[in-house]
Amino acid sequence: MVQNSLSLKNIKSLGIIAGGGSLPERLLHSCDRRGIEVFIIGLEGQTDRNLMAGRKHLWTRMGAAGQIMQTLKAHQIRDVVMIGSVSRPSFAELKPDWKTAAFLMKLGIKALGDDGLLSAIRGLLEKEGFTVHSVQDFAEDLLAPVGAVGKYSPEESDQEDIKRGLEVARAIGALDVGQAVVIQEGLVLGMEAIEGTDALINRCGEIKRGGRGPILVKLCKPQQDTSLDMPTIGPMTVEHAAFRGFRGIIFQAGKTLLIDPQEVAQNADAAKMFVYGVE
């Protein structure tokens, strides 16, 4: 971390390939504090347009890899961060340019999960002379801590479900399926796939049993490149889980991005839920 922090001092400009959610804005504020000039790549249908106000930027589609890299090079930007949620499009929706099409044909995209694809994208960027950084390199306060966020912690009666959830989450993560699982009284109510965590919460909320509510367990995949993608917990995650009658959320400390921890704690306390980081 020390070596990386020293190297960041030499970065005067940063290219941000921005998806959705509030994380790109958090990164922008951190860069402003550090005096780093940013150039934003906004992805059509993914990025919040308000993010671009007063900033140098390019609006483009996900399939325009050639245009993205040429634009960054034209602005003499070699340091890049990929941040924010992205809905993975079909090949038809991607509308790939020649650079993207050649990359996907060589890759064999149908055989890859999300992490394989992200790692391949990183390899392409590095081959073109870019350095890919982690968002937490610039905003270390985003990393979630060990222990309770708020005043509630898991009870002894929750431990078996948590243990079971951790086992299943590790298993589906190793298969590059998803990051999260929902457990209730030893039963797996659902596992995250392409639909995302919020949809998983809603789906499991509809089929949960009576009694003590289910637990969401969300982990970083064993093979996940944390410079490109990390599990994220924010106020809306807690709000959705509370609305669906969950009794708690378990996340992986140090490998989860925690958005607005004070609001997360407030939402959890109001619902008498635990939001808890494990090592």
C-alpha positions in Angstrom: 0.0 0.0 0.0 2.9 2.4 0.8 4.5 1.8 -2.5 1.3 2.3 -4.3 0.5 5.5 -2.4 3.9 6.9 -3.4 3.2 6.1 -7.1 -0.1 7.9 -6.9 1.7 11.2 -6.1 2.9 11.3 -9.7 -0.6 11.0 -11.1 -1.8 14.4 -12.4 -4.7 13.2 -14.6 -7.0 10.2 -14.4 -9.4 8.6 -16.8 -12.5 7.3 -15.2 -14.6 4.8 -17.0 -17.8 5.4 -15.1 -20.8 3.1 -14.6 -23.9 3.8 -12.6 -24.5 4.4 -8.9 -22.8 6.9 -6.5 -19.3 5.5 -6.5 -18.1 7.5 -9.5 -19.1 10.7 -7.8 -17.2 9.7 -4.6 -14.1 9.1 -6.7 -14.5 12.5 -8.4 -14.5 14.2 -5.0 -11.5 12.3 -3.8 -9.6 13.3 -7.0 -10.6 17.0 -6.5 -9.1 16.8 -3.0 -5.9 15.4 -4.4 -5.6 17.9 -7.2 -6.0 15.2 -9.9 -7.6 16.3 -13.1 -10.2 13.8 -14.4 -11.5 12.8 -17.8 -14.8 10.9 -17.6 -15.9 8.2 -20.0 -19.7 8.1 -19.8 -21.4 5.0 -21.0 -24.8 5.5 -22.6 -27.6 4.0 -20.6 -25.3 3.4 -17.6 -23.8 6.6 -16.3 -25.5 9.5 -14.5 -25.5 12.5 -16.8 -25.1 14.9 -13.8 -21.7 13.4 -13.3 -20.3 15.2 -16.3 -21.3 18.7 -15.3 -18.2 21.0 -15.6 -15.9 18.0 -16.4 -14.0 16.9 -19.5 -15.8 13.9 -20.8 -16.8 11.6 -23.6 -20.2 10.0 -24.1 -20.0 6.7 -25.8 -21.3 3.1 -25.9 -19.8 0.1 -24.2 -18.7 -1.4 -27.4 -16.6 1.5 -28.5 -13.3 0.4 -27.0 -11.2 1.8 -29.9 -12.8 5.3 -29.4 -12.4 5.2 -25.7 -8.7 4.3 -25.8 -7.9 6.8 -28.6 -9.7 9.6 -26.7 -7.8 8.9 -23.5 -4.5 8.8 -25.4 -5.3 12.0 -27.2 -5.7 13.7 -23.7 -2.3 12.1 -22.6 -4.1 10.0 -20.0 -2.5 6.7 -19.1 -3.9 6.0 -15.7 -7.4 4.6 -15.5 -10.1 3.6 -13.0 -13.1 1.5 -13.9 -15.9 2.2 -11.3 -19.6 2.0 -10.9 -22.3 -0.6 -11.7 -22.7 -1.8 -15.3 -25.5 -3.9 -16.7 -23.9 -6.3 -19.0 -25.4 -6.0 -22.5 -26.0 -8.6 -25.1 -23.7 -8.7 -28.1 -26.4 -7.0 -30.3 -26.8 -4.2 -27.7 -23.0 -3.8 -27.4 -22.7 -2.6 -31.1 -18.9 -3.3 -31.0 -16.5 -1.3 -33.1 -13.7 -3.1 -34.8 -11.4 -3.0 -31.8 -14.1 -4.4 -29.5 -15.2 -7.0 -32.0 -11.6 -8.3 -32.5 -11.1 -8.4 -28.7 -14.4 -10.4 -28.2 -13.7 -12.8 -31.0 -10.2 -13.6 -29.6 -11.7 -13.8 -26.1 -14.5 -16.2 -26.7 -16.9 -14.1 -24.5 -19.6 -16.7 -24.2 -17.2 -18.8 -22.1 -16.4 -16.1 -19.6 -18.2 -14.9 -16.5 -18.0 -11.3 -15.2 -14.6 -11.6 -13.6 -13.0 -13.3 -16.6 -14.3 -10.6 -18.8 -13.1 -7.8 -16.5 -9.7 -9.3 -16.2 -9.5 -9.6 -20.0 -10.5 -5.9 -20.4 -7.7 -5.0 -17.9 -5.3 -7.0 -20.0 -6.4 -5.1 -23.2 -5.9 -1.8 -21.5 -2.5 -2.7 -20.2 -1.4 -4.0 -23.6 -2.4 -0.5 -24.9 -0.1 1.2 -22.4 -2.6 2.1 -19.7 -2.2 1.5 -15.9 -5.4 0.3 -14.2 -5.9 1.4 -10.6 -8.3 0.5 -7.8 -10.9 3.0 -6.7 -9.8 2.4 -3.1 -6.3 3.6 -4.0 -7.8 7.1 -4.3 -10.6 6.8 -1.7 -9.4 4.4 1.0 -12.4 5.4 3.2 -14.6 3.4 1.0 -13.3 0.1 2.3 -15.7 -1.5 4.8 -14.4 -2.3 8.3 -14.6 -5.4 10.5 -17.5 -5.4 12.9 -20.9 -3.8 13.2 -22.0 -0.8 11.1 -24.6 0.5 13.5 -25.5 -0.7 17.0 -26.7 -4.2 16.2 -24.6 -7.4 15.8 -25.4 -11.0 15.0 -26.7 -13.1 17.9 -25.5 -16.6 18.8 -28.6 -18.0 17.1 -27.5 -16.4 13.8 -24.1 -18.1 13.6 -25.2 -21.3 11.9 -26.9 -19.4 9.1 -23.9 -17.1 8.7 -21.6 -20.1 8.5 -23.8 -21.7 5.9 -24.1 -18.5 4.0 -20.3 -18.0 3.9 -19.8 -21.5 2.6 -22.3 -21.1 -0.2 -21.1 -17.6 -1.1 -17.5 -18.9 -1.5 -18.7 -21.8 -3.6 -20.7 -19.7 -6.1 -18.0 -17.0 -6.1 -15.4 -19.6 -7.1 -17.6 -20.5 -10.0 -17.8 -16.8 -11.0 -21.6 -17.0 -10.6 -22.3 -14.2 -8.1 -21.2 -12.5 -4.9 -24.3 -13.0 -2.6 -26.5 -15.6 -1.1 -29.6 -15.4 1.1 -30.0 -17.9 4.0 -32.9 -18.5 6.4 -32.8 -21.3 9.0 -30.2 -23.2 7.1 -32.1 -23.0 3.8 -30.6 -21.3 0.7 -33.4 -19.0 -0.4 -31.5 -17.7 -3.4 -28.1 -17.0 -5.0 -27.1 -13.9 -6.9 -26.6 -14.3 -10.6 -26.9 -11.7 -13.4 -29.9 -10.0 -11.8 -27.8 -8.3 -9.0 -28.2 -8.0 -5.2 -31.3 -5.8 -5.0 -33.3 -8.2 -7.3 -32.0 -11.1 -5.2 -33.3 -9.4 -2.0 -36.7 -8.8 -3.5 -37.0 -12.3 -4.9 -36.1 -13.9 -1.6 -38.3 -11.6 0.3 -41.3 -12.9 -1.6 -40.5 -16.6 -0.7 -39.1 -16.2 2.8 -40.6 -18.3 5.7 -42.2 -17.1 8.9 -40.2 -16.5 12.0 -36.7 -14.9 12.1 -35.9 -13.2 8.8 -33.3 -14.2 6.3 -29.6 -13.1 6.2 -27.9 -11.7 3.1 -24.2 -12.8 2.9 -22.1 -11.0 0.3 -18.4 -11.8 -0.3 -15.7 -10.9 -2.8 -15.2 -13.8 -5.2 -11.9 -15.7 -4.5 -10.5 -14.9 -8.0 -12.0 -11.4 -8.2 -9.7 -8.6 -9.3 -10.4 -5.9 -6.7 -8.9 -3.2 -8.8 -11.8 -3.6 -11.3 -14.8 -4.7 -9.2 -15.7 -5.2 -5.5 -18.8 -6.0 -3.7 -20.7 -2.9 -2.6 -23.1 -2.2 0.3 -25.0 1.0 0.6 -28.0 2.6 2.2 -30.4 1.3 -0.5 -29.1 -2.3 0.1 -30.1 -2.0 3.7 -33.4 -0.2 2.9 -34.4 -3.0 0.5 -33.4 -5.7 2.9 -35.3 -4.1 5.8 -38.4 -3.7 3.6 -38.3 -7.4 2.8 -38.0 -8.4 6.4 -34.3 -9.4 6.5 -32.7 -9.7 9.9 -29.2 -8.8 8.8 -26.4 -8.4 6.2 -22.9 -10.0 6.4 -20.1 -8.6 4.2 -16.4 -9.2 3.8 -14.4 -6.5 5.6 -11.5 -4.9 3.6 -12.9 -6.3 0.3 -16.2 -4.5 0.3 -17.0 -0.9 -0.7 -19.2 0.7 1.9 -21.2 3.7 0.6 -22.3 6.4 3.1 -21.6 4.3 6.3 -23.5 6.8 8.5 -26.7 6.4 6.5 -26.1 2.6 6.3 -25.9 2.6 10.1 -29.0 4.8 10.5 -31.1 2.6 8.2 -29.9 -0.6 9.9 -30.6 0.8 13.4 -34.1 2.0 12.4 -34.9 -1.6 11.1 -33.1 -3.3 14.1 -30.9 -5.1 11.6 -27.3 -6.0 11.8 -24.9 -5.0 9.1 -21.6 -6.7 10.0 -18.2 -7.1 8.5 -16.3 -10.4 8.8 -12.6 -11.0 7.9 
